[in-house]
Amino acid sequence: MTYRLPRAVSTEHGREQVEDHGDLGEVLAAVRKTAADLLAKSPVPPSTLNVRAGAVAVEMGWATATPGAAPVTAAAPVAVPVEPVGETLKAATVGVFYSSPSPGSPPFVAEGDEISTGQQIAIIEAMKLMLPVEADKAGRVAEVLVEDGDAVEFGQPLIRLAAEDETVDQAA
């Protein structure tokens, strides 16, 4: 679709010559109208639209949905991980967290257990390697923050240690 702009463009001897037939406001209004007309008449919404009128160029882009997908009306709320309060034992690498040495075995640690520095508390599988996770602090386990088989990131808290005045209910 074309829309007549308030400018005349002609090419003479391979050079573009522009005759001004209005002010910049009229050109921008014409560009806006052209873009609106193109969008209104398009059977499929475009992902980008480029409109150029002499020295004025406008480029617009939209996120497009896949055919047959429901239209996106609003962004879904994103769960932001909350950093646990107190001392935590964190993942030293990216991988998959395992709380026990093998499926069906009891976990290395459970809520209420006293742990010492250097004690193995879990395994993280990274690139087919089973890497032991050792406590870098001693304390009492208040909460295991990740589930067995969860993917973990570097520095992600795995276990929260109880504060000295905190009581911990042991799992039955």
PLY file of the C-alpha trace (Angstrom):
ply
format ascii 1.0
element vertex 172
property float x
property float y
property float z
element edge 171
property int vertex1
property int vertex2
end_header
0.00 0.00 0.00
1.27 3.48 -0.73
0.30 6.77 0.73
1.12 10.12 -0.82
3.52 12.02 1.39
3.75 15.79 1.39
7.10 15.50 -0.42
8.00 14.70 -3.98
11.01 12.47 -4.58
12.55 12.21 -8.01
15.69 10.61 -9.30
17.80 12.48 -11.81
21.15 11.16 -12.96
21.19 8.56 -10.16
20.75 11.16 -7.39
17.71 11.52 -5.19
16.25 15.02 -5.12
13.61 15.98 -2.58
11.16 18.80 -2.92
9.60 19.82 0.38
5.82 20.19 0.28
5.26 20.71 4.00
6.84 20.85 7.39
8.28 17.95 9.39
5.04 17.60 11.38
3.12 16.82 8.19
5.73 14.24 7.15
5.58 12.51 10.53
1.77 12.53 10.44
1.86 10.95 6.97
4.36 8.30 8.13
2.17 7.52 11.14
-0.94 7.25 8.93
0.89 4.99 6.48
2.01 2.70 9.31
-1.51 2.59 10.79
-3.04 1.81 7.38
-0.53 -0.99 6.76
-1.21 -2.54 10.15
-4.98 -2.28 9.77
-5.00 -3.95 6.35
-2.46 -6.68 7.08
-4.06 -10.15 7.43
-1.16 -11.28 9.63
0.43 -8.91 12.14
3.99 -8.08 11.09
7.02 -8.55 13.31
8.61 -5.33 12.02
7.56 -2.33 10.01
9.96 0.06 8.29
8.67 3.30 6.79
10.95 5.81 5.08
10.03 9.20 3.67
13.08 11.05 2.42
15.29 11.69 5.44
12.62 10.50 7.90
12.70 6.79 8.73
10.65 4.91 11.28
11.22 1.30 12.33
8.83 -0.50 14.68
8.99 -4.05 16.00
6.58 -6.35 17.82
6.88 -9.72 19.47
4.92 -12.17 17.37
3.04 -15.21 18.56
3.23 -18.55 16.83
0.27 -19.38 14.59
-2.60 -20.87 16.56
-1.24 -19.64 19.87
-3.43 -17.65 22.21
-2.73 -13.92 22.09
-0.63 -12.55 24.89
-2.57 -9.96 26.84
-0.37 -9.34 29.86
2.92 -10.54 31.18
2.59 -13.37 33.65
3.97 -12.68 37.10
7.48 -14.00 37.54
8.44 -15.74 40.75
11.52 -14.04 42.12
13.55 -16.34 44.34
13.79 -15.01 47.87
17.16 -15.34 49.54
16.69 -17.35 52.74
17.41 -15.58 56.01
20.48 -16.75 57.88
23.47 -18.91 57.06
23.18 -21.12 53.98
25.25 -23.76 52.28
25.43 -22.97 48.56
26.04 -24.86 45.33
29.62 -24.67 44.11
28.64 -25.51 40.53
25.73 -25.75 38.10
24.09 -29.15 37.88
21.45 -31.48 39.28
21.04 -31.72 43.08
20.81 -35.14 44.72
20.13 -35.39 48.45
21.18 -39.05 48.78
24.00 -41.25 47.46
21.60 -43.37 45.37
17.86 -43.60 44.64
16.02 -45.07 47.63
18.88 -44.37 50.05
18.36 -42.06 53.01
19.46 -38.44 52.44
22.90 -37.27 53.50
21.27 -34.76 55.88
17.75 -34.00 57.10
16.17 -31.12 59.00
17.42 -31.10 62.57
20.73 -32.88 61.83
23.94 -31.42 63.24
26.60 -31.11 60.55
30.30 -30.35 60.73
32.62 -28.52 58.38
33.74 -30.82 55.54
30.83 -33.26 55.95
29.18 -34.37 52.71
25.65 -33.00 52.55
24.62 -33.75 48.93
25.79 -34.53 45.39
25.63 -32.29 42.33
25.78 -34.01 38.96
27.57 -31.84 36.41
28.41 -33.17 32.95
27.99 -36.81 34.03
30.30 -36.25 37.04
28.97 -36.81 40.56
30.52 -34.02 42.63
30.24 -34.23 46.43
28.85 -31.13 48.17
30.60 -30.56 51.48
29.56 -28.21 54.27
31.78 -25.15 54.52
30.29 -24.34 57.98
29.09 -26.33 60.93
25.57 -26.03 62.31
22.12 -27.55 62.54
20.10 -28.07 59.34
16.98 -25.88 59.52
15.72 -26.49 56.00
16.71 -28.25 52.78
15.87 -25.60 50.17
15.88 -27.71 46.98
14.18 -30.96 46.03
16.00 -34.10 45.00
16.60 -33.96 41.22
16.23 -30.16 40.93
18.57 -28.22 38.65
20.70 -25.76 40.64
22.77 -22.75 39.70
26.20 -21.70 40.95
25.84 -19.98 44.32
22.21 -21.10 44.81
21.39 -21.76 48.48
20.87 -25.50 49.06
20.52 -25.80 52.83
19.65 -23.21 55.46
21.34 -23.55 58.84
19.39 -22.75 62.00
20.23 -19.70 64.06
21.42 -20.49 67.59
18.06 -19.52 69.12
15.95 -21.28 66.42
14.27 -24.60 67.14
14.05 -27.09 64.30
11.34 -29.76 64.08
12.87 -33.00 62.90
11.04 -34.73 60.06
9.05 -37.73 61.22
0 1
1 2
2 3
3 4
4 5
5 6
6 7
7 8
8 9
9 10
10 11
11 12
12 13
13 14
14 15
15 16
16 17
17 18
18 19
19 20
20 21
21 22
22 23
23 24
24 25
25 26
26 27
27 28
28 29
29 30
30 31
31 32
32 33
33 34
34 35
35 36
36 37
37 38
38 39
39 40
40 41
41 42
42 43
43 44
44 45
45 46
46 47
47 48
48 49
49 50
50 51
51 52
52 53
53 54
54 55
55 56
56 57
57 58
58 59
59 60
60 61
61 62
62 63
63 64
64 65
65 66
66 67
67 68
68 69
69 70
70 71
71 72
72 73
73 74
74 75
75 76
76 77
77 78
78 79
79 80
80 81
81 82
82 83
83 84
84 85
85 86
86 87
87 88
88 89
89 90
90 91
91 92
92 93
93 94
94 95
95 96
96 97
97 98
98 99
99 100
100 101
101 102
102 103
103 104
104 105
105 106
106 107
107 108
108 109
109 110
110 111
111 112
112 113
113 114
114 115
115 116
116 117
117 118
118 119
119 120
120 121
121 122
122 123
123 124
124 125
125 126
126 127
127 128
128 129
129 130
130 131
131 132
132 133
133 134
134 135
135 136
136 137
137 138
138 139
139 140
140 141
141 142
142 143
143 144
144 145
145 146
146 147
147 148
148 149
149 150
150 151
151 152
152 153
153 154
154 155
155 156
156 157
157 158
158 159
159 160
160 161
161 162
162 163
163 164
164 165
165 166
166 167
167 168
168 169
169 170
170 171
